[in-house]
Amino acid sequence: MAGKDLTHFDAQGQAHMVDVSDKAVTSRVAVAEGWIRMAPDTFEIISAGRARKGDVLGIARLAGIMGAKKTAELIPLCHPLPITKVAVDLTLDADLPGVRIEATVKTTGQTGVEMEALTAVSTAALTVYDMTKAVDKAMEIGGIRVILKDGGKSGRYEAE
């Protein structure tokens, strides 16, 4: 990592959108993960489908997909991308207790979709919180990170 320049700053240190016009159009994919930890009672409410606001996991999945599509509107220097796939998987984990979230985003373009995958996970986790905060304000969101990135000049990255 040492010796790499931050690409979102110009020679004068001013923030700018990276010019990707000379990059090749390639297939790109990113996978991100995260979790939301909650009280056992809250976990049981979600597991049993008894949340007052409805299907927590289904709505959080849709929110994650929508979040990925809106990334360029939320993150100032992200390029708007033609996303070709977004999949958001939410898995109940009694050991956490809580929900594990994984998002896969694909495109064919000149820049990657890591930010879209991270935004999908974050939005899904925030939606779980919003839908169940009436019974558990102490929920914790964490572990949000890119676990796979492939495509483009920098090639493949896989988290350890």
C-alpha positions in Angstrom: 0.0 0.0 0.0 2.9 2.4 0.7 3.8 4.5 -2.3 0.4 4.6 -3.8 -1.2 7.9 -4.5 -4.7 8.8 -3.5 -6.5 9.1 -6.9 -9.2 11.4 -5.8 -6.8 14.3 -5.2 -5.0 16.4 -7.9 -1.4 17.6 -7.7 -2.6 20.6 -5.6 -4.4 18.4 -3.1 -7.9 19.4 -4.4 -10.6 16.7 -4.5 -11.6 15.7 -8.0 -13.4 12.9 -9.9 -10.9 10.5 -11.4 -10.8 10.6 -15.2 -11.5 7.1 -16.4 -12.0 8.0 -20.1 -8.7 6.2 -21.1 -9.5 3.0 -19.1 -10.6 -0.1 -20.9 -14.2 -1.2 -20.6 -14.1 -4.5 -18.8 -16.4 -6.8 -16.8 -16.2 -5.9 -13.1 -17.5 -7.4 -9.9 -17.3 -6.5 -6.3 -18.6 -8.4 -3.2 -19.0 -6.7 0.2 -20.1 -8.0 3.6 -21.2 -6.7 6.9 -23.5 -7.6 9.8 -26.0 -6.2 12.3 -25.9 -7.5 15.8 -29.0 -7.4 18.0 -30.6 -8.6 21.2 -31.7 -12.2 21.2 -35.4 -11.1 21.5 -35.0 -8.9 18.4 -33.4 -11.7 16.5 -36.4 -13.9 17.4 -38.9 -11.3 16.2 -37.1 -11.1 12.8 -36.7 -14.9 12.6 -40.4 -15.5 13.3 -41.5 -12.7 10.9 -43.3 -10.8 13.7 -41.9 -7.3 13.0 -44.6 -4.7 13.0 -43.2 -3.0 9.9 -43.3 -6.2 7.9 -40.8 -8.5 6.2 -37.5 -7.1 7.6 -35.2 -9.2 5.5 -37.1 -8.7 2.2 -37.4 -5.0 2.6 -33.7 -4.7 3.6 -32.8 -6.7 0.5 -34.7 -4.2 -1.7 -33.2 -1.3 0.2 -29.7 -2.7 -0.4 -30.4 -3.0 -4.2 -31.7 0.6 -4.3 -28.7 1.8 -2.3 -26.3 0.3 -4.8 -28.2 2.1 -7.6 -28.0 5.4 -5.8 -24.3 5.3 -4.8 -23.2 8.1 -7.2 -25.8 10.4 -5.6 -24.5 9.6 -2.1 -20.7 9.5 -2.5 -19.5 12.8 -4.0 -16.7 11.5 -6.3 -18.3 8.2 -7.5 -19.0 7.8 -11.1 -22.6 6.9 -12.1 -22.3 3.4 -13.5 -24.6 1.1 -15.6 -25.0 -1.6 -13.0 -25.8 -4.9 -14.6 -26.5 -6.9 -11.4 -27.1 -6.4 -7.7 -27.7 -9.3 -5.4 -28.1 -8.8 -1.6 -28.2 -11.8 0.6 -29.3 -11.5 4.3 -28.7 -14.5 6.5 -29.9 -14.9 10.0 -27.1 -15.9 12.3 -28.1 -17.1 15.8 -24.5 -17.0 17.0 -24.2 -13.3 16.3 -27.1 -12.9 17.1 -28.2 -10.9 14.1 -28.1 -10.7 10.3 -25.1 -11.2 8.0 -25.3 -9.3 4.8 -23.5 -9.9 1.5 -23.9 -7.8 -1.7 -22.6 -8.6 -5.1 -22.5 -5.9 -7.8 -21.6 -6.3 -11.4 -21.0 -3.9 -14.3 -19.2 -3.6 -17.6 -17.4 -0.3 -17.5 -14.3 1.7 -16.9 -14.3 1.7 -13.1 -15.1 -0.7 -10.4 -18.2 -1.3 -8.3 -16.7 -1.6 -4.8 -18.5 1.5 -3.5 -21.8 0.2 -4.8 -21.4 -3.2 -3.0 -20.4 -1.4 0.2 -23.4 1.0 -0.1 -25.7 -2.0 -0.7 -24.5 -3.7 2.5 -24.7 -0.4 4.5 -28.2 0.4 3.3 -29.5 -3.1 4.0 -28.1 -3.0 7.6 -29.5 0.5 8.2 -32.9 -0.8 7.0 -32.8 -3.7 9.4 -32.1 -1.2 12.2 -34.9 1.2 11.1 -37.4 -1.6 10.9 -36.6 -3.0 14.4 -35.3 0.1 16.4 -38.6 0.3 18.2 -37.7 -2.8 20.2 -33.9 -2.6 20.1 -32.1 0.8 19.9 -28.7 -0.8 20.9 -28.2 -2.8 17.7 -24.7 -2.6 16.3 -23.7 -2.5 12.6 -20.1 -3.5 11.7 -17.7 -5.6 9.7 -18.5 -3.7 6.5 -15.7 -4.4 4.0 -14.9 -5.5 0.4 -14.2 -9.2 0.3 -13.8 -9.5 -3.5 -13.1 -7.2 -6.4 -12.3 -8.3 -9.9 -11.8 -6.7 -13.3 -9.9 -3.7 -14.5 -6.3 -2.8 -14.6 -5.6 -3.6 -10.9 -7.0 -7.1 -11.4 -8.3 -9.3 -8.6 -8.5 -8.7 -4.9 -9.7 -11.1 -2.3 -9.8 -10.4 1.4 -8.0 -12.8 3.7 
